Amino acid sequence: MNYILALFLPPLSILLTGRPIVGIVTFFIWIPAIIFTGGLTHPMFILLAWILIYQSNADSRARRMGGGD
């Protein structure tokens, strides 16, 4: 579900993965980027959100399996 949210609101999706500072910084970069480029940079933010979601899911899987460092 978070991957779908990342398509429309990447900063909110990043915030919900448990990275509030990265989400806030992304929001303040995302808004001017959308306005000035007309949406051309939006895929970059979607990709960032998807990578962070995947990393968060992989970390939680590793903790469940007991494979943490």
Biopython code that builds the backbone (N, CA, C, O; Angstrom):
import numpy as np
from Bio.PDB.StructureBuilder import StructureBuilder

atoms = [
    (1, "MET", "N", (0.816, -1.190, 0.000)),
    (1, "MET", "CA", (0.000, 0.000, 0.000)),
    (1, "MET", "C", (0.865, 1.262, 0.000)),
    (1, "MET", "O", (0.513, 2.272, -0.609)),
    (2, "ASN", "N", (1.985, 1.184, 0.685)),
    (2, "ASN", "CA", (2.879, 2.337, 0.760)),
    (2, "ASN", "C", (3.511, 2.625, -0.608)),
    (2, "ASN", "O", (3.819, 3.775, -0.922)),
    (3, "TYR", "N", (3.703, 1.579, -1.416)),
    (3, "TYR", "CA", (4.248, 1.791, -2.755)),
    (3, "TYR", "C", (3.277, 2.598, -3.616)),
    (3, "TYR", "O", (3.711, 3.434, -4.409)),
    (4, "ILE", "N", (1.997, 2.367, -3.477)),
    (4, "ILE", "CA", (0.991, 3.124, -4.230)),
    (4, "ILE", "C", (0.947, 4.567, -3.746)),
    (4, "ILE", "O", (0.831, 5.487, -4.555)),
    (5, "LEU", "N", (1.038, 4.769, -2.457)),
    (5, "LEU", "CA", (1.074, 6.124, -1.915)),
    (5, "LEU", "C", (2.301, 6.878, -2.436)),
    (5, "LEU", "O", (2.245, 8.087, -2.659)),
    (6, "ALA", "N", (3.397, 6.162, -2.627)),
    (6, "ALA", "CA", (4.625, 6.789, -3.133)),
    (6, "ALA", "C", (4.446, 7.322, -4.547)),
    (6, "ALA", "O", (5.150, 8.250, -4.945)),
    (7, "LEU", "N", (3.528, 6.760, -5.307)),
    (7, "LEU", "CA", (3.277, 7.263, -6.656)),
    (7, "LEU", "C", (2.699, 8.673, -6.646)),
    (7, "LEU", "O", (2.987, 9.470, -7.538)),
    (8, "PHE", "N", (1.895, 8.979, -5.651)),
    (8, "PHE", "CA", (1.195, 10.264, -5.610)),
    (8, "PHE", "C", (1.827, 11.272, -4.647)),
    (8, "PHE", "O", (1.923, 12.458, -4.963)),
    (9, "LEU", "N", (2.251, 10.806, -3.488)),
    (9, "LEU", "CA", (2.835, 11.677, -2.467)),
    (9, "LEU", "C", (4.104, 11.044, -1.886)),
    (9, "LEU", "O", (4.073, 10.495, -0.785)),
    (10, "PRO", "N", (5.200, 11.119, -2.610)),
    (10, "PRO", "CA", (6.437, 10.486, -2.120)),
    (10, "PRO", "C", (6.901, 10.968, -0.740)),
    (10, "PRO", "O", (7.332, 10.136, 0.059)),
    (11, "PRO", "N", (6.837, 12.274, -0.418)),
    (11, "PRO", "CA", (7.295, 12.677, 0.915)),
    (11, "PRO", "C", (6.481, 12.054, 2.053)),
    (11, "PRO", "O", (7.037, 11.680, 3.086)),
    (12, "LEU", "N", (5.168, 11.944, 1.861)),
    (12, "LEU", "CA", (4.328, 11.325, 2.887)),
    (12, "LEU", "C", (4.661, 9.844, 3.027)),
    (12, "LEU", "O", (4.693, 9.311, 4.136)),
    (13, "SER", "N", (4.906, 9.194, 1.918)),
    (13, "SER", "CA", (5.271, 7.789, 1.942)),
    (13, "SER", "C", (6.593, 7.575, 2.677)),
    (13, "SER", "O", (6.732, 6.631, 3.454)),
    (14, "ILE", "N", (7.558, 8.454, 2.428)),
    (14, "ILE", "CA", (8.848, 8.369, 3.126)),
    (14, "ILE", "C", (8.651, 8.602, 4.618)),
    (14, "ILE", "O", (9.278, 7.935, 5.441)),
    (15, "LEU", "N", (7.793, 9.535, 4.963)),
    (15, "LEU", "CA", (7.499, 9.825, 6.363)),
    (15, "LEU", "C", (6.902, 8.602, 7.054)),
    (15, "LEU", "O", (7.228, 8.319, 8.207)),
    (16, "LEU", "N", (6.034, 7.882, 6.358)),
    (16, "LEU", "CA", (5.388, 6.709, 6.948)),
    (16, "LEU", "C", (6.306, 5.492, 7.057)),
    (16, "LEU", "O", (5.980, 4.538, 7.764)),
    (17, "THR", "N", (7.443, 5.512, 6.370)),
    (17, "THR", "CA", (8.382, 4.392, 6.502)),
    (17, "THR", "C", (9.212, 4.496, 7.769)),
    (17, "THR", "O", (9.967, 3.579, 8.095)),
    (18, "GLY", "N", (9.078, 5.611, 8.492)),
    (18, "GLY", "CA", (9.814, 5.776, 9.735)),
    (18, "GLY", "C", (11.039, 6.652, 9.578)),
    (18, "GLY", "O", (11.958, 6.582, 10.394)),
    (19, "ARG", "N", (11.068, 7.470, 8.552)),
    (19, "ARG", "CA", (12.178, 8.399, 8.326)),
    (19, "ARG", "C", (11.632, 9.824, 8.260)),
    (19, "ARG", "O", (11.514, 10.399, 7.178)),
    (20, "PRO", "N", (11.300, 10.390, 9.418)),
    (20, "PRO", "CA", (10.646, 11.706, 9.423)),
    (20, "PRO", "C", (11.515, 12.844, 8.901)),
    (20, "PRO", "O", (11.010, 13.727, 8.208)),
    (21, "ILE", "N", (12.791, 12.845, 9.212)),
    (21, "ILE", "CA", (13.651, 13.948, 8.771)),
    (21, "ILE", "C", (13.838, 13.898, 7.257)),
    (21, "ILE", "O", (13.766, 14.929, 6.589)),
    (22, "VAL", "N", (14.076, 12.719, 6.719)),
    (22, "VAL", "CA", (14.217, 12.573, 5.272)),
    (22, "VAL", "C", (12.902, 12.944, 4.583)),
    (22, "VAL", "O", (12.915, 13.559, 3.517)),
    (23, "GLY", "N", (11.776, 12.577, 5.182)),
    (23, "GLY", "CA", (10.476, 12.932, 4.618)),
    (23, "GLY", "C", (10.242, 14.429, 4.569)),
    (23, "GLY", "O", (9.726, 14.944, 3.577)),
    (24, "ILE", "N", (10.616, 15.132, 5.626)),
    (24, "ILE", "CA", (10.433, 16.585, 5.683)),
    (24, "ILE", "C", (11.365, 17.284, 4.697)),
    (24, "ILE", "O", (10.947, 18.202, 3.991)),
    (25, "VAL", "N", (12.622, 16.856, 4.646)),
    (25, "VAL", "CA", (13.574, 17.446, 3.704)),
    (25, "VAL", "C", (13.116, 17.188, 2.268)),
    (25, "VAL", "O", (13.183, 18.080, 1.422)),
    (26, "THR", "N", (12.654, 15.977, 1.999)),
    (26, "THR", "CA", (12.154, 15.650, 0.669)),
    (26, "THR", "C", (10.954, 16.511, 0.301)),
    (26, "THR", "O", (10.824, 16.934, -0.848)),
    (27, "PHE", "N", (10.081, 16.773, 1.258)),
    (27, "PHE", "CA", (8.910, 17.611, 0.990)),
    (27, "PHE", "C", (9.331, 19.013, 0.556)),
    (27, "PHE", "O", (8.785, 19.565, -0.399)),
    (28, "PHE", "N", (10.308, 19.586, 1.268)),
    (28, "PHE", "CA", (10.735, 20.940, 0.949)),
    (28, "PHE", "C", (11.518, 21.019, -0.368)),
    (28, "PHE", "O", (11.644, 22.102, -0.940)),
    (29, "ILE", "N", (12.033, 19.915, -0.845)),
    (29, "ILE", "CA", (12.674, 19.891, -2.158)),
    (29, "ILE", "C", (11.654, 19.531, -3.238)),
    (29, "ILE", "O", (11.741, 20.024, -4.362)),
    (30, "TRP", "N", (10.692, 18.677, -2.904)),
    (30, "TRP", "CA", (9.711, 18.154, -3.851)),
    (30, "TRP", "C", (8.770, 19.240, -4.372)),
    (30, "TRP", "O", (8.504, 19.300, -5.572)),
    (31, "ILE", "N", (8.268, 20.093, -3.489)),
    (31, "ILE", "CA", (7.314, 21.129, -3.897)),
    (31, "ILE", "C", (7.913, 22.075, -4.937)),
    (31, "ILE", "O", (7.309, 22.245, -5.997)),
    (32, "PRO", "N", (9.070, 22.703, -4.692)),
    (32, "PRO", "CA", (9.625, 23.580, -5.747)),
    (32, "PRO", "C", (10.003, 22.810, -7.013)),
    (32, "PRO", "O", (9.882, 23.339, -8.118)),
    (33, "ALA", "N", (10.458, 21.576, -6.862)),
    (33, "ALA", "CA", (10.826, 20.789, -8.036)),
    (33, "ALA", "C", (9.601, 20.522, -8.912)),
    (33, "ALA", "O", (9.696, 20.577, -10.138)),
    (34, "ILE", "N", (8.469, 20.237, -8.304)),
    (34, "ILE", "CA", (7.233, 20.013, -9.057)),
    (34, "ILE", "C", (6.797, 21.303, -9.744)),
    (34, "ILE", "O", (6.386, 21.283, -10.905)),
    (35, "ILE", "N", (6.884, 22.418, -9.033)),
    (35, "ILE", "CA", (6.434, 23.695, -9.588)),
    (35, "ILE", "C", (7.336, 24.144, -10.742)),
    (35, "ILE", "O", (6.837, 24.524, -11.802)),
    (36, "PHE", "N", (8.647, 24.106, -10.549)),
    (36, "PHE", "CA", (9.562, 24.649, -11.546)),
    (36, "PHE", "C", (9.772, 23.743, -12.756)),
    (36, "PHE", "O", (10.039, 24.238, -13.851)),
    (37, "THR", "N", (9.656, 22.431, -12.581)),
    (37, "THR", "CA", (9.894, 21.532, -13.712)),
    (37, "THR", "C", (8.604, 21.006, -14.318)),
    (37, "THR", "O", (8.641, 20.295, -15.323)),
    (38, "GLY", "N", (7.483, 21.336, -13.736)),
    (38, "GLY", "CA", (6.219, 20.863, -14.276)),
    (38, "GLY", "C", (5.997, 19.377, -14.092)),
    (38, "GLY", "O", (5.230, 18.775, -14.843)),
    (39, "GLY", "N", (6.640, 18.779, -13.125)),
    (39, "GLY", "CA", (6.440, 17.366, -12.833)),
    (39, "GLY", "C", (7.494, 16.443, -13.419)),
    (39, "GLY", "O", (7.408, 15.228, -13.243)),
    (40, "LEU", "N", (8.481, 16.986, -14.107)),
    (40, "LEU", "CA", (9.507, 16.137, -14.714)),
    (40, "LEU", "C", (10.389, 15.442, -13.684)),
    (40, "LEU", "O", (10.955, 14.387, -13.973)),
    (41, "THR", "N", (10.515, 16.007, -12.499)),
    (41, "THR", "CA", (11.371, 15.397, -11.469)),
    (41, "THR", "C", (10.592, 14.440, -10.561)),
    (41, "THR", "O", (11.183, 13.789, -9.698)),
    (42, "HIS", "N", (9.284, 14.351, -10.749)),
    (42, "HIS", "CA", (8.471, 13.498, -9.874)),
    (42, "HIS", "C", (8.928, 12.028, -9.882)),
    (42, "HIS", "O", (8.961, 11.411, -8.817)),
    (43, "PRO", "N", (9.281, 11.447, -11.036)),
    (43, "PRO", "CA", (9.752, 10.050, -11.003)),
    (43, "PRO", "C", (10.978, 9.830, -10.127)),
    (43, "PRO", "O", (11.142, 8.753, -9.555)),
    (44, "MET", "N", (11.838, 10.834, -10.017)),
    (44, "MET", "CA", (13.017, 10.714, -9.162)),
    (44, "MET", "C", (12.595, 10.543, -7.694)),
    (44, "MET", "O", (13.179, 9.741, -6.965)),
    (45, "PHE", "N", (11.584, 11.296, -7.272)),
    (45, "PHE", "CA", (11.122, 11.197, -5.891)),
    (45, "PHE", "C", (10.373, 9.885, -5.651)),
    (45, "PHE", "O", (10.444, 9.322, -4.559)),
    (46, "ILE", "N", (9.661, 9.401, -6.659)),
    (46, "ILE", "CA", (9.001, 8.098, -6.543)),
    (46, "ILE", "C", (10.051, 7.009, -6.355)),
    (46, "ILE", "O", (9.894, 6.129, -5.509)),
    (47, "LEU", "N", (11.107, 7.070, -7.133)),
    (47, "LEU", "CA", (12.182, 6.081, -7.018)),
    (47, "LEU", "C", (12.840, 6.130, -5.644)),
    (47, "LEU", "O", (13.119, 5.090, -5.047)),
    (48, "LEU", "N", (13.085, 7.333, -5.146)),
    (48, "LEU", "CA", (13.651, 7.479, -3.804)),
    (48, "LEU", "C", (12.740, 6.848, -2.756)),
    (48, "LEU", "O", (13.206, 6.122, -1.878)),
    (49, "ALA", "N", (11.452, 7.123, -2.850)),
    (49, "ALA", "CA", (10.502, 6.569, -1.884)),
    (49, "ALA", "C", (10.466, 5.050, -1.965)),
    (49, "ALA", "O", (10.455, 4.380, -0.933)),
    (50, "TRP", "N", (10.447, 4.492, -3.180)),
    (50, "TRP", "CA", (10.417, 3.043, -3.326)),
    (50, "TRP", "C", (11.664, 2.392, -2.752)),
    (50, "TRP", "O", (11.575, 1.338, -2.123)),
    (51, "ILE", "N", (12.819, 2.999, -2.958)),
    (51, "ILE", "CA", (14.061, 2.451, -2.405)),
    (51, "ILE", "C", (14.015, 2.458, -0.876)),
    (51, "ILE", "O", (14.401, 1.480, -0.236)),
    (52, "LEU", "N", (13.545, 3.557, -0.297)),
    (52, "LEU", "CA", (13.477, 3.635, 1.167)),
    (52, "LEU", "C", (12.435, 2.678, 1.737)),
    (52, "LEU", "O", (12.641, 2.121, 2.816)),
    (53, "ILE", "N", (11.328, 2.478, 1.040)),
    (53, "ILE", "CA", (10.320, 1.515, 1.491)),
    (53, "ILE", "C", (10.901, 0.109, 1.446)),
    (53, "ILE", "O", (10.749, -0.659, 2.396)),
    (54, "TYR", "N", (11.563, -0.227, 0.350)),
    (54, "TYR", "CA", (12.165, -1.556, 0.224)),
    (54, "TYR", "C", (13.204, -1.789, 1.313)),
    (54, "TYR", "O", (13.253, -2.862, 1.914)),
    (55, "GLN", "N", (14.036, -0.777, 1.565)),
    (55, "GLN", "CA", (15.068, -0.897, 2.594)),
    (55, "GLN", "C", (14.437, -1.083, 3.970)),
    (55, "GLN", "O", (14.929, -1.874, 4.774)),
    (56, "SER", "N", (13.359, -0.366, 4.248)),
    (56, "SER", "CA", (12.670, -0.500, 5.526)),
    (56, "SER", "C", (12.083, -1.898, 5.685)),
    (56, "SER", "O", (12.166, -2.498, 6.756)),
    (57, "ASN", "N", (11.486, -2.414, 4.602)),
    (57, "ASN", "CA", (10.936, -3.772, 4.656)),
    (57, "ASN", "C", (12.033, -4.813, 4.826)),
    (57, "ASN", "O", (11.852, -5.787, 5.558)),
    (58, "ALA", "N", (13.156, -4.624, 4.168)),
    (58, "ALA", "CA", (14.268, -5.568, 4.300)),
    (58, "ALA", "C", (14.842, -5.543, 5.711)),
    (58, "ALA", "O", (15.212, -6.586, 6.250)),
    (59, "ASP", "N", (14.918, -4.356, 6.314)),
    (59, "ASP", "CA", (15.408, -4.258, 7.690)),
    (59, "ASP", "C", (14.479, -4.976, 8.660)),
    (59, "ASP", "O", (14.939, -5.669, 9.568)),
    (60, "SER", "N", (13.178, -4.813, 8.471)),
    (60, "SER", "CA", (12.241, -5.474, 9.381)),
    (60, "SER", "C", (12.278, -6.992, 9.187)),
    (60, "SER", "O", (12.135, -7.739, 10.155)),
    (61, "ARG", "N", (12.467, -7.456, 7.944)),
    (61, "ARG", "CA", (12.599, -8.899, 7.704)),
    (61, "ARG", "C", (13.852, -9.445, 8.376)),
    (61, "ARG", "O", (13.826, -10.531, 8.956)),
    (62, "ALA", "N", (14.945, -8.698, 8.298)),
    (62, "ALA", "CA", (16.205, -9.141, 8.911)),
    (62, "ALA", "C", (16.071, -9.210, 10.429)),
    (62, "ALA", "O", (16.611, -10.118, 11.060)),
    (63, "ARG", "N", (15.352, -8.251, 11.016)),
    (63, "ARG", "CA", (15.161, -8.277, 12.472)),
    (63, "ARG", "C", (14.296, -9.472, 12.887)),
    (63, "ARG", "O", (14.540, -10.091, 13.922)),
    (64, "ARG", "N", (13.286, -9.790, 12.074)),
    (64, "ARG", "CA", (12.434, -10.935, 12.400)),
    (64, "ARG", "C", (13.196, -12.248, 12.300)),
    (64, "ARG", "O", (12.964, -13.170, 13.083)),
    (65, "MET", "N", (14.099, -12.329, 11.342)),
    (65, "MET", "CA", (14.866, -13.557, 11.139)),
    (65, "MET", "C", (16.036, -13.647, 12.124)),
    (65, "MET", "O", (16.658, -14.703, 12.244)),
    (66, "GLY", "N", (16.335, -12.576, 12.813)),
    (66, "GLY", "CA", (17.431, -12.584, 13.773)),
    (66, "GLY", "C", (18.781, -12.417, 13.117)),
    (66, "GLY", "O", (19.805, -12.800, 13.682)),
    (67, "GLY", "N", (18.788, -11.840, 11.916)),
    (67, "GLY", "CA", (20.036, -11.690, 11.193)),
    (67, "GLY", "C", (20.627, -10.303, 11.262)),
    (67, "GLY", "O", (21.386, -9.913, 10.375)),
    (68, "GLY", "N", (20.299, -9.550, 12.290)),
    (68, "GLY", "CA", (20.844, -8.194, 12.413)),
    (68, "GLY", "C", (22.288, -8.193, 12.852)),
    (68, "GLY", "O", (22.776, -9.188, 13.388)),
    (69, "ASP", "N", (22.982, -7.082, 12.632)),
    (69, "ASP", "CA", (24.381, -6.974, 13.050)),
    (69, "ASP", "C", (24.497, -6.658, 14.509)),
    (69, "ASP", "O", (25.606, -6.531, 15.027)),
]
sb = StructureBuilder()
sb.init_structure("model")
sb.init_model(0)
sb.init_chain("A")
sb.init_seg("    ")
for serial, (resi, resn, name, xyz) in enumerate(atoms, 1):
    if name == "N":
        sb.init_residue(resn, " ", resi, " ")
    sb.init_atom(name, np.array(xyz, "f"), 0.0, 1.0, " ", f" {name:<3s}", serial, name[0])
structure = sb.get_structure()
